[in-house]
């Protein structure tokens, strides 16, 4: 079910993935066509310059594909100590196209780095679920904002994700982590239930509430881990 939910998320992001790859591929083709023309005209310096740009774009495309390939693979099931910032950055990288397309302002606050012991792929999946849902909620907002905060609370390392979309109703707050509960027209309603199960498997917890200004906020709490250094 974890793997199915992960692939379903990639399905939702497919349009953005297509756009993200098409742009550099179009530029790549233009450089290749120019390179052929420069070769015919024996303009070796321009030809060399175009080939360098082709190499750069090829590397960029390879990195784009790699981040989706890593996310789609099955987890090893092994926990390791890592900086939660690395998982946040990986999730934002996957969702970058949706964030830009919806003109969403990302706001960071709190600690720059904190250490947790988790399965990296699974934590990334939870963050993508939360961020993706926030982006959905912000689609009709005139000035969309999405906040990510990292802070320490007793022995917990915490990650809070909030948005300035519509507040969550009482039923949503009570049932949002139930399997098959969803308010979306499309979707199985498994993303949040699986996210809760994954966080609990790390010995953590995930909660949801409306902030004082009625902005929905999810808080992930994970046991503090020692830096590997």
C-alpha positions, 0 to 999 in steps of 0.5 A: 500500500505504501508503494501504491500510494507513492506511485499514485502521487507520481501519477498526480505529478505527471503533468508537471514532470512532463512540462519540467522535462519538455523545456530542456529537451526543446532547448537541447534539440535547438542546440543540436540543430545549431551544432550541425549547422556550425559543423557544415560551416566549419565554425569550430568555436561555435560548434564546441560551445554548443556541444558544451551546452548540450552536455550541461543540459543532458546532465540537468535532465539526468538529475531531474529523472534521477530524483523521481526514480529515487522517490519511486523505488521501494524502500530498503526498510532500513532507518538511518540518521539524517538531517531532516532538511535533506528530506525537506529539500528532496520533497520540495525538489519533486514538487518544484514545478507545482510550486512555481506554477501556482506562484506559491511563496515558501516561508522557512523558519526555525532550525536549519538542521536537526537530526532524526533516525528514519527511513529516508524514502519514507520520510520524504514520502510523508513530506510530499503528501503533506506539501502536495495537499497544501498545494492543492488547498492553495490553488484558488488563493490570491496570495498563496503561502506555504510555511515549513518550520523546524524546531525542538520540543522536549526530546522531539525534533519537529517539522511543521507544515502550514498553508494559508488555504481554507481552514479545516472543518471539524470532521476533517480534523477528526477523520483526516488520518482515517483510511479511505477518508478524502474530500478530493474528487479524485484519490483513494484517501490513503495518503494521510493514513499511510503517512501517519503509519510511517511516522509512527513506525519511526517512534514519532507522531503526526498531528493536525490543527488550525492555527490561531489565524485559522491556517491549517498546520500539520506537525511531525514529531520525531525522536531526537537523534545524535549527529553522525559526526 
